Amino acid sequence: MTEHEFLLEISNIIDIKLAPLKKDIQAVKFHIEQDVKPNIRILSQNYLPAAQRYASATNQVESVGQDVELLKRIVAGHSEKLDAISA
């Protein structure tokens, strides 16, 4: 067997051994294209609006908290005035 024939035989053996791997890789690529990428696209399309709603809600909650604190101070002041009047 010549060196060239030997190398061809090795190449054929490698091709035979790698064929199942190539098939598996193609199946994984197909799965990624058909299932994973569309799901990632859907997630990314929904992420930004959800993040914007969260930011808006956070601002509203902070505003409501500030309003509640102001109302507490006002009610406390009114309570002191009413106690002074009724005493």
HELIX and SHEET records of a PDB file:
HELIX    1   1 GLU A    3  HIS A   31  1                                  29    
HELIX    2   2 ILE A   32  VAL A   36  3                                   5    
HELIX    3   3 LYS A   37  SER A   86  1                                  50    
END                                                                             
